[in-house]
Amino acid sequence: MALGPVSEADHVRDKARKDLLNLLEGVRGKKNLVTNRALASTIGLFAKFSLLQEYGIDKVFLLENGNTDSSQHNIVYLLPGEKTAEIQATAAQIKSLQRGSLAQHEFFIFWTPRRTLVSNIILEEEGVLGDVNISEFPLYFLQLEQDLLSLELENAFIDLYLHKDPTPILLASKALMLIQKRHGFFPKILGKGDYARQLANLLLRQRKELDAEETSSSSLQGIMPSTSIESLIIIDRDVDLATPLMTQLTYEGLIEEFIGIQHNQAEVDTSVIGAAPGEQQQAQSSSTASPSPNARQGMKRKVQFDSSDTLFSQIRDTNFAIVGSLLNKVARRLQSDYQNRHQSQSINELRDFVNKLPSLKQEHSSLGIHTNLAKEISTQTDTEMFRRSLGIQQGFTQGDEPTDQHDSIEEMISRDVSLHTILRLLCLESTVSGGLRTRDLDLFRRLILHAYGYQHLLTLDTLEKMELLQPRSSVNASLLPLPGTSASSSASSTKTNYAYLRKALRLIVNEVDEQKPDDIAYVYSGYAPLSIRIIQCALQKQYLINLTQSRQAASSAGAVSAVTTTFHPFDEILKSVKGPTFSITQKAGDEKAAKARQALYGSGQGHGREKTVYIMFVGGVTFTEIAALRFIGKQMEERGERRKIVICTTGVISGNKIVNQTIEKADFTK
């Protein structure tokens, strides 16, 4: 179907803004807005506060603070309709405002992304269902970048793999269905993993439901396979848990590791990057005395990390080892540009420099931020404990004897290294080795409880339920099939066999050139994420055959060029990855309708045009995996392939975010 130049990411952003403003416009007059912390920062991705003010928003309150005032007649709640605790808090706050205010209020609730039966039941039980006006705000994917769409579900990983709550899969299916309604159905859906298969099944079911509803001729285009999309690849996070547990080594990945990025923003200490320009001027005008170092250290500054920062977009996906040299080149170029103004003699030359000045100042400011930030990260990466942790991770992924690393981990515990670091290392060993030996696991349990507190009995139990930290047993060993064995002939395996895949898909690349990388392994300085290798099995078959020198895959290489996006000829190898492997072709449900569409829109539609490959990560994706996919996209572009990659995910994750959700926060000693 012919679409304008608006990208899917821009369409998602514009639609979210339009939907929210339409809802606000339906509430006449001034109004106060109540939301939660997560949504407050999310809204900033598509609508500025100044725009909300134009549509009547007077003040914004956070539900968690419980300080909503009664200054306006209209009070609007914008909250997720899936979270029971927040629904109950909303009902309690509405009753409190009704009792404590002399004036009458009109309450509006916009549940996002959908209104649920649970929300209706809770509001009815609390006696406020009849006092509120309820609408839906269908906010699904959010635009983080032009090539990155995220549901921004903070608890998706824990919901899926601990609570076994399928809600993130349902929301992902609805978000992907919106893309299909706009562009046509995905011609091919392929993927790996149990939740990936469930998501694919939901998409097929929703298509059947839509086909049943579509009876008018105006909807003729929507029931056809897309001509602008090549395929949808779905990856279940559970097929590769080792990658997020490792320390990310790209620049953006290390910012996430040490500072944390949420909705493209990070709160950085002003002692590191200085105060914002407006705050600096205000501080200088209010007092000539400089604040103490302790005062500066306690202040935070929000920094935007996205493609709006040209310098950041150039260095975000590079290995941190070369960031210093890249920043140095930019600094020398800027210095040269400033010095050239003295050589400007004609009026035209001076005018050109004046026109360039705003961009030079902006780039100079950005350079200062990233130089200071890189210096702060370097102080962390140069520590003995960081290097030791990195060495242990590399030992695990390279297949070294795991027990050789145990003395180092014990020493790190005795030196009170962060519990997050210890648990990530132990979970990484358990993941790549099929579990820890029982006596070793018992030893580390005792050490953790003695060093960090007995409340972490619950932490360790949670990790075991999620299959992140398990004892090695003969049962686990039998779940790691090898090609040629009877276990490998089954449709799927219940464990990922890293020992076999390390060689079969060449997860370890010993020689990596960070300056001019030629493989995705540069993002971890020698380790190629398994999740991305699986995607390469579909998108870069010949490259992977040459890299791995796989005889099994090479025997089918003659058929590779004739096959569209599938995992062939790596099907047998992928049986050693956890979960089912699937490939689904979606065809037109009505051949007559397909012919009519060809007559209306031309049989050659889409021929020679760039096609899009959507890659959906269920359970989350890391910044290093995003960097690796962008690297693959550049490789395809250099080879003249007319296709681009758009990454979709339930959320951006890291090892710290995973472990932090499992750590017991209560201290039972008090």
Secondary structure as GFF3:
##gff-version 3
##sequence-region A 1 670
A	DSSP	alpha_helix	8	25	.	.	.	ID=ss1
A	DSSP	beta_strand	31	35	.	.	.	ID=ss2
A	DSSP	alpha_helix	37	43	.	.	.	ID=ss3
A	DSSP	alpha_helix	49	54	.	.	.	ID=ss4
A	DSSP	beta_strand	57	62	.	.	.	ID=ss5
A	DSSP	three_ten_helix	63	65	.	.	.	ID=ss6
A	DSSP	beta_strand	74	80	.	.	.	ID=ss7
A	DSSP	alpha_helix	84	100	.	.	.	ID=ss8
A	DSSP	beta_strand	106	112	.	.	.	ID=ss9
A	DSSP	alpha_helix	117	125	.	.	.	ID=ss10
A	DSSP	three_ten_helix	129	131	.	.	.	ID=ss11
A	DSSP	beta_strand	132	136	.	.	.	ID=ss12
A	DSSP	beta_strand	142	145	.	.	.	ID=ss13
A	DSSP	beta_strand	148	150	.	.	.	ID=ss14
A	DSSP	alpha_helix	156	161	.	.	.	ID=ss15
A	DSSP	alpha_helix	167	183	.	.	.	ID=ss16
A	DSSP	beta_strand	188	192	.	.	.	ID=ss17
A	DSSP	alpha_helix	194	213	.	.	.	ID=ss18
A	DSSP	three_ten_helix	217	219	.	.	.	ID=ss19
A	DSSP	three_ten_helix	221	223	.	.	.	ID=ss20
A	DSSP	beta_strand	229	236	.	.	.	ID=ss21
A	DSSP	three_ten_helix	237	239	.	.	.	ID=ss22
A	DSSP	alpha_helix	242	245	.	.	.	ID=ss23
A	DSSP	alpha_helix	251	258	.	.	.	ID=ss24
A	DSSP	beta_strand	265	269	.	.	.	ID=ss25
A	DSSP	alpha_helix	270	273	.	.	.	ID=ss26
A	DSSP	alpha_helix	277	286	.	.	.	ID=ss27
A	DSSP	alpha_helix	293	298	.	.	.	ID=ss28
A	DSSP	beta_strand	300	304	.	.	.	ID=ss29
A	DSSP	alpha_helix	310	315	.	.	.	ID=ss30
A	DSSP	three_ten_helix	320	322	.	.	.	ID=ss31
A	DSSP	alpha_helix	323	339	.	.	.	ID=ss32
A	DSSP	three_ten_helix	340	343	.	.	.	ID=ss33
A	DSSP	alpha_helix	347	381	.	.	.	ID=ss34
A	DSSP	alpha_helix	384	398	.	.	.	ID=ss35
A	DSSP	three_ten_helix	402	405	.	.	.	ID=ss36
A	DSSP	alpha_helix	406	414	.	.	.	ID=ss37
A	DSSP	alpha_helix	419	433	.	.	.	ID=ss38
A	DSSP	alpha_helix	438	452	.	.	.	ID=ss39
A	DSSP	alpha_helix	456	465	.	.	.	ID=ss40
A	DSSP	alpha_helix	474	478	.	.	.	ID=ss41
A	DSSP	three_ten_helix	487	489	.	.	.	ID=ss42
A	DSSP	beta_strand	492	493	.	.	.	ID=ss43
A	DSSP	alpha_helix	498	504	.	.	.	ID=ss44
A	DSSP	three_ten_helix	520	524	.	.	.	ID=ss45
A	DSSP	alpha_helix	530	539	.	.	.	ID=ss46
A	DSSP	alpha_helix	541	548	.	.	.	ID=ss47
A	DSSP	alpha_helix	551	554	.	.	.	ID=ss48
A	DSSP	three_ten_helix	557	559	.	.	.	ID=ss49
A	DSSP	alpha_helix	571	574	.	.	.	ID=ss50
A	DSSP	beta_strand	579	585	.	.	.	ID=ss51
A	DSSP	alpha_helix	591	601	.	.	.	ID=ss52
A	DSSP	beta_strand	611	618	.	.	.	ID=ss53
A	DSSP	alpha_helix	623	638	.	.	.	ID=ss54
A	DSSP	beta_strand	643	649	.	.	.	ID=ss55
A	DSSP	alpha_helix	655	662	.	.	.	ID=ss56
###
